[in-house]
């Protein structure tokens, strides 16, 4: 670990944690939810709007920025912070998930992955060293080791992918040169308890500034996700932040914080915003394209304090959707992101007050956490 990154566990209520993670671009007060800016933009929102929502961390995507406009160009423009004019902490993933999910006809070896661009079919090759180099060009505060995400139910594949992920983490650490970036190792292993335990122990032993948990929310059941988190949680160091990749419903955030998770990101809130849906804090969503909202004078949620709910009716939002106005995506994305950001802030306050389980009881699916 470098002096640029420190994590302080400030309070704990059960397994739920409230902490503080310092980065070169500011502090993260955890639990924290990061809006996703895949191509160096949080879709439908300006950086100022994202900041006004209370967001402190934004994620950008290595695979997409490598392909377009290119990481070398982003570096010449001053790095991703300057390029997109986001001046708070930034996280980039390694591109591993996209290489496997979007890259056509991917060929995986111990050396790396050869894949075809989903944009133009051109051939590219990622290695752990290449993934680190691209992320160093992008310049995010938190970067991810290159990993392989497997079918969670295929044990043989999950074991091979886990072993490859561990070897790649060692190579990423060797390749990393910038002290102003925190490289997180990633725990893999599908839904298989022994593999997850082995992976958690290995990644913890590498003493990275934080630890990510990958390969969840990829088709497994909620009970299986919860069980996996319960296996991993006691094996991870208390003095490092834990990042659960790609998880972003209110229910999942509450139940993951209950099981020791600190950092989240997900495309879901803005994707739902572009597809006419509003998140509800207690779970579920409203499809505002529905004709039942055509003359509804109420806000999305009377208890919500976001700009959208303070200002507009369901009827107006439904009108924008019916008229195919771009503003509908902006207003719904503002509401959805506010819902998750406010939720993490409220969870932090409850943990500090020692009332987390009491405050969030209706949303908890309890196991042995």
C-alpha positions as CSV (number, residue, x, y, z in Angstrom):
1,X,0.0,0.0,0.0
2,X,1.1,3.6,-0.7
3,X,0.6,6.7,1.4
4,X,-1.9,7.8,-1.2
5,X,-4.5,5.3,0.0
6,X,-5.7,4.5,3.5
7,X,-8.8,2.9,4.8
8,X,-10.2,3.5,8.3
9,X,-13.0,1.4,9.7
10,X,-14.9,4.0,11.7
11,X,-17.9,2.0,12.9
12,X,-19.3,-1.5,12.7
13,X,-22.8,-2.8,13.5
14,X,-22.9,-6.6,13.1
15,X,-21.0,-7.2,9.9
16,X,-22.1,-3.8,8.4
17,X,-19.2,-1.4,8.1
18,X,-18.8,2.4,8.0
19,X,-15.4,3.5,6.8
20,X,-13.3,6.1,5.1
21,X,-11.0,5.5,2.1
22,X,-8.7,8.2,1.1
23,X,-7.6,8.6,-2.6
24,X,-5.6,11.3,-4.4
25,X,-8.8,12.9,-5.6
26,X,-10.7,12.8,-2.3
27,X,-12.2,10.6,0.4
28,X,-14.8,7.9,0.0
29,X,-17.2,7.6,2.9
30,X,-18.4,4.0,2.8
31,X,-20.8,2.4,2.2
32,X,-20.7,4.1,-1.2
33,X,-22.4,3.6,-4.6
34,X,-20.6,4.6,-7.8
35,X,-22.6,5.7,-10.8
36,X,-21.2,4.0,-14.0
37,X,-19.7,6.2,-16.7
38,X,-18.9,3.4,-19.1
39,X,-17.5,5.6,-21.9
40,X,-16.4,8.4,-19.6
41,X,-19.9,9.7,-19.2
42,X,-22.7,8.8,-16.8
43,X,-25.4,8.4,-19.4
44,X,-27.9,11.4,-19.7
45,X,-26.2,13.4,-16.9
46,X,-23.5,16.0,-16.8
47,X,-20.7,15.7,-14.2
48,X,-22.2,18.6,-12.3
49,X,-25.5,16.8,-12.1
50,X,-23.7,13.7,-10.8
51,X,-21.9,15.7,-8.2
52,X,-25.1,17.4,-7.1
53,X,-26.6,14.0,-6.5
54,X,-23.9,13.5,-3.8
55,X,-21.9,10.9,-5.8
56,X,-18.3,10.7,-4.6
57,X,-17.0,7.9,-6.9
58,X,-17.6,7.3,-10.6
59,X,-16.6,4.2,-12.6
60,X,-15.3,4.2,-16.2
61,X,-14.7,1.1,-18.4
62,X,-11.2,0.1,-19.6
63,X,-12.5,-2.1,-22.5
64,X,-14.7,0.6,-24.0
65,X,-12.3,3.5,-23.6
66,X,-9.5,1.4,-25.0
67,X,-11.5,0.8,-28.2
68,X,-12.9,4.3,-28.4
69,X,-11.4,6.9,-28.3
70,X,-8.2,5.0,-27.2
71,X,-6.4,5.1,-23.9
72,X,-3.4,6.8,-25.5
73,X,-5.6,9.7,-26.5
74,X,-7.2,9.9,-23.0
75,X,-3.7,10.1,-21.6
76,X,-2.8,13.0,-23.9
77,X,-5.9,14.8,-22.8
78,X,-4.7,14.6,-19.2
79,X,-6.3,11.3,-18.1
80,X,-9.9,10.3,-17.6
81,X,-10.5,12.9,-14.8
82,X,-9.6,15.8,-17.0
83,X,-11.1,14.2,-20.1
84,X,-14.6,13.9,-18.7
85,X,-14.3,16.7,-16.1
86,X,-15.0,14.6,-13.1
87,X,-12.6,15.7,-10.3
88,X,-13.6,13.3,-7.6
89,X,-12.3,9.7,-7.1
90,X,-12.5,7.5,-10.2
91,X,-12.5,3.7,-10.6
92,X,-11.8,1.7,-13.8
93,X,-12.5,-2.0,-14.2
94,X,-9.9,-4.0,-16.0
95,X,-12.0,-4.8,-19.1
96,X,-12.0,-8.5,-18.2
97,X,-15.8,-8.9,-18.0
98,X,-16.4,-7.0,-21.3
99,X,-13.7,-9.0,-23.1
100,X,-15.5,-12.2,-22.2
101,X,-19.1,-10.9,-22.6
102,X,-18.8,-8.5,-25.6
103,X,-15.6,-9.7,-27.4
104,X,-16.6,-12.0,-30.2
105,X,-14.9,-15.4,-30.4
106,X,-12.7,-14.7,-27.5
107,X,-9.7,-17.1,-27.2
108,X,-8.4,-17.4,-23.6
109,X,-5.0,-18.7,-22.7
110,X,-2.8,-18.4,-19.6
111,X,-1.0,-15.6,-21.4
112,X,-4.2,-13.5,-22.0
113,X,-7.2,-13.1,-24.2
114,X,-7.5,-12.5,-27.9
115,X,-10.9,-11.0,-28.9
116,X,-12.7,-9.2,-31.6
117,X,-14.1,-5.7,-31.1
118,X,-17.9,-5.5,-30.8
119,X,-17.7,-2.2,-32.7
120,X,-15.9,-3.1,-35.9
121,X,-14.7,-6.7,-35.6
122,X,-11.0,-5.8,-35.3
123,X,-8.8,-8.2,-33.4
124,X,-7.2,-7.2,-30.1
125,X,-5.1,-8.9,-27.3
126,X,-5.3,-8.2,-23.6
127,X,-2.8,-9.5,-21.1
128,X,-2.7,-8.6,-17.4
129,X,0.2,-6.3,-18.2
130,X,-1.7,-4.6,-21.1
131,X,-4.8,-4.1,-18.8
132,X,-2.6,-2.4,-16.2
133,X,-0.9,-0.2,-18.9
134,X,-4.3,0.9,-20.3
135,X,-5.6,1.8,-16.8
136,X,-2.4,3.7,-16.1
137,X,-3.0,5.7,-19.2
138,X,-6.6,6.4,-18.1
139,X,-5.3,7.5,-14.7
140,X,-8.2,6.4,-12.3
141,X,-7.5,6.4,-8.6
142,X,-8.7,2.8,-8.2
143,X,-7.9,0.2,-10.9
144,X,-8.7,-3.5,-11.2
145,X,-6.5,-6.6,-11.8
146,X,-7.3,-8.5,-15.0
147,X,-9.5,-11.4,-14.2
148,X,-11.6,-14.1,-15.8
149,X,-15.3,-14.3,-14.9
150,X,-16.7,-17.8,-15.3
151,X,-20.1,-19.4,-15.5
152,X,-20.9,-19.5,-11.8
153,X,-22.4,-23.0,-11.9
154,X,-19.6,-24.7,-13.9
155,X,-17.2,-25.9,-11.2
156,X,-14.4,-27.0,-13.5
157,X,-14.4,-23.7,-15.4
158,X,-14.7,-21.7,-12.2
159,X,-11.6,-23.4,-10.8
160,X,-9.6,-22.8,-14.0
161,X,-10.7,-19.2,-14.2
162,X,-9.9,-18.7,-10.5
163,X,-6.4,-20.1,-10.8
164,X,-5.8,-17.9,-13.9
165,X,-7.2,-14.9,-12.1
166,X,-4.7,-15.5,-9.2
167,X,-1.8,-15.8,-11.6
168,X,-2.9,-12.7,-13.5
169,X,-3.1,-10.7,-10.2
170,X,0.5,-11.5,-9.5
171,X,1.4,-10.3,-13.0
172,X,-0.7,-7.1,-12.6
173,X,1.1,-6.2,-9.4
174,X,4.5,-6.8,-11.1
175,X,3.4,-4.6,-14.1
176,X,2.0,-1.7,-12.0
177,X,4.2,1.4,-12.0
178,X,2.1,4.3,-10.7
179,X,2.0,4.9,-6.9
180,X,-1.0,7.2,-7.2
181,X,-3.3,4.3,-8.3
182,X,-4.7,1.5,-6.0
183,X,-4.8,-1.9,-7.7
184,X,-7.5,-4.1,-6.2
185,X,-7.3,-7.9,-6.5
186,X,-10.5,-9.7,-7.5
187,X,-12.0,-12.8,-5.7
188,X,-13.5,-15.3,-8.1
189,X,-14.8,-18.9,-7.8
190,X,-18.4,-19.0,-8.9
191,X,-20.9,-20.1,-6.3
192,X,-18.6,-22.9,-5.0
193,X,-17.8,-22.4,-1.3
194,X,-14.4,-24.0,-1.3
195,X,-13.2,-22.1,-4.4
196,X,-14.5,-18.8,-3.0
197,X,-12.7,-19.4,0.3
198,X,-9.5,-20.3,-1.5
199,X,-9.7,-17.2,-3.7
200,X,-10.5,-14.9,-0.8
201,X,-7.5,-16.2,1.1
202,X,-5.2,-15.8,-1.8
203,X,-6.2,-12.3,-2.8
204,X,-6.1,-11.2,0.9
205,X,-2.5,-12.6,1.1
206,X,-1.4,-10.3,-1.8
207,X,-2.0,-7.2,0.4
208,X,-3.6,-5.0,-2.2
209,X,-5.1,-1.7,-1.0
210,X,-8.6,-3.1,-1.5
211,X,-10.3,-6.2,-2.6
212,X,-13.1,-6.7,-5.2
213,X,-15.5,-9.5,-5.4
214,X,-16.4,-10.5,-9.0
215,X,-18.5,-13.1,-10.7
216,X,-21.7,-12.3,-8.7
217,X,-25.0,-10.9,-10.0
218,X,-24.3,-12.9,-13.2
219,X,-27.2,-15.3,-13.1
220,X,-27.0,-16.9,-9.7
221,X,-29.9,-16.7,-7.2
222,X,-30.0,-14.1,-4.4
223,X,-29.6,-16.8,-1.8
224,X,-26.5,-18.0,-3.6
225,X,-25.0,-14.5,-3.8
226,X,-25.7,-14.0,0.0
227,X,-24.1,-17.3,0.8
228,X,-21.0,-16.5,-1.2
229,X,-20.7,-13.1,0.6
230,X,-21.0,-14.9,3.9
231,X,-18.1,-17.2,3.0
232,X,-15.9,-14.4,1.8
233,X,-16.5,-11.8,4.5
234,X,-14.6,-13.4,7.4
235,X,-11.7,-14.2,5.2
236,X,-11.1,-10.7,4.0
237,X,-8.9,-8.2,6.0
238,X,-10.9,-5.8,8.2
239,X,-8.6,-2.9,7.2
240,X,-9.2,-3.0,3.5
241,X,-12.3,-1.8,1.6
242,X,-14.4,-4.5,-0.1
243,X,-15.9,-3.8,-3.5
244,X,-18.8,-5.9,-4.9
245,X,-18.7,-5.4,-8.6
246,X,-21.9,-4.8,-10.7
247,X,-24.5,-4.9,-8.0
248,X,-27.1,-2.2,-7.8
249,X,-30.6,-2.7,-6.6
250,X,-31.7,-1.3,-3.2
251,X,-32.3,-4.8,-1.8
252,X,-28.9,-6.0,-3.0
253,X,-27.1,-3.0,-1.5
254,X,-28.8,-3.4,1.9
255,X,-28.2,-7.2,2.0
256,X,-24.6,-6.8,0.9
257,X,-23.7,-4.1,3.4
258,X,-25.3,-6.5,6.0
259,X,-22.6,-9.0,4.9
260,X,-19.6,-6.6,5.1
261,X,-19.5,-4.9,1.7
262,X,-18.3,-1.3,1.3
263,X,-18.3,-0.2,-2.3
264,X,-20.8,-0.8,-5.2
265,X,-21.3,0.1,-8.8
266,X,-24.0,-0.8,-11.4
267,X,-25.3,0.4,-14.7
268,X,-28.9,-0.5,-13.6
269,X,-30.1,2.9,-12.4
270,X,-29.3,4.8,-15.6
271,X,-30.3,1.9,-17.8
272,X,-33.7,1.8,-16.1
273,X,-33.9,5.6,-16.5
274,X,-33.5,5.2,-20.3
275,X,-36.1,2.5,-20.3
276,X,-38.9,4.4,-18.5
277,X,-38.5,2.8,-15.0
278,X,-38.1,4.4,-11.6
279,X,-36.5,2.6,-8.7
280,X,-38.3,2.5,-5.4
281,X,-36.2,2.7,-2.2
282,X,-37.9,-0.4,-0.6
283,X,-37.4,-2.4,-3.8
284,X,-39.3,-2.8,-7.0
285,X,-39.9,-0.2,-9.7
286,X,-42.5,1.8,-11.5
287,X,-42.9,1.6,-15.3
288,X,-43.8,5.2,-16.1
289,X,-44.8,4.4,-19.6
290,X,-47.9,2.8,-18.2
291,X,-51.1,4.7,-19.1
292,X,-52.2,4.6,-15.4
293,X,-49.8,7.4,-14.8
294,X,-51.1,9.7,-17.6
295,X,-53.0,12.0,-15.2
296,X,-51.2,11.1,-11.9
297,X,-50.4,14.4,-10.0
298,X,-48.0,12.7,-7.6
299,X,-44.2,12.6,-7.7
300,X,-42.5,9.2,-8.2
301,X,-42.0,8.9,-4.5
302,X,-43.4,11.5,-2.0
303,X,-40.6,10.7,0.5
304,X,-37.8,11.2,-2.1
305,X,-35.9,14.5,-2.0
306,X,-34.3,14.3,-5.5
307,X,-34.8,17.1,-8.0
308,X,-37.1,15.0,-10.1
309,X,-39.5,14.2,-7.2
310,X,-39.4,17.7,-5.8
311,X,-40.3,19.2,-9.2
312,X,-42.3,16.9,-11.5
313,X,-45.3,14.7,-11.5
314,X,-45.7,11.2,-12.7
315,X,-48.0,12.6,-15.4
316,X,-45.3,14.9,-16.8
317,X,-42.7,12.1,-16.8
318,X,-45.2,9.8,-18.6
319,X,-45.8,12.6,-21.1
320,X,-42.0,13.0,-21.8
321,X,-41.7,9.2,-22.3
322,X,-44.7,9.1,-24.7
323,X,-43.3,12.1,-26.6
324,X,-39.9,10.4,-26.8
325,X,-38.2,13.4,-25.1
326,X,-34.6,13.0,-24.0
327,X,-35.4,14.8,-20.7
328,X,-37.2,11.7,-19.5
329,X,-34.0,9.7,-19.3
330,X,-32.3,12.5,-17.4
331,X,-35.0,13.0,-14.8
332,X,-35.4,9.2,-14.2
333,X,-31.7,8.7,-14.0
334,X,-31.5,11.5,-11.5
335,X,-34.1,9.8,-9.3
336,X,-32.7,6.4,-9.6
337,X,-29.1,7.4,-8.8
338,X,-30.3,9.6,-5.9
339,X,-32.2,6.6,-4.5
340,X,-29.1,4.4,-4.3
341,X,-26.7,7.2,-3.2
342,X,-29.1,8.3,-0.5
343,X,-29.6,4.7,0.6
344,X,-25.9,4.2,1.1
345,X,-25.6,7.4,3.0
346,X,-28.5,6.4,5.2
347,X,-27.0,3.0,5.8
348,X,-23.7,4.7,6.9
349,X,-25.6,6.8,9.4
350,X,-27.4,3.8,10.8
351,X,-24.2,1.8,11.2
352,X,-22.6,4.7,13.0
353,X,-25.7,4.9,15.3
354,X,-25.7,1.2,15.9
355,X,-29.3,0.8,14.4
356,X,-28.6,-0.7,11.0
357,X,-30.5,-4.0,11.5
358,X,-33.4,-2.2,13.1
359,X,-33.6,0.5,10.4
360,X,-33.4,-1.9,7.5
361,X,-35.2,-4.9,8.9
362,X,-37.9,-5.0,6.2
363,X,-35.3,-5.3,3.4
364,X,-33.0,-7.9,5.1
365,X,-32.8,-11.5,4.0
366,X,-31.0,-12.9,6.9
367,X,-28.5,-15.7,6.9
368,X,-25.7,-16.2,9.3
369,X,-24.3,-12.7,8.8
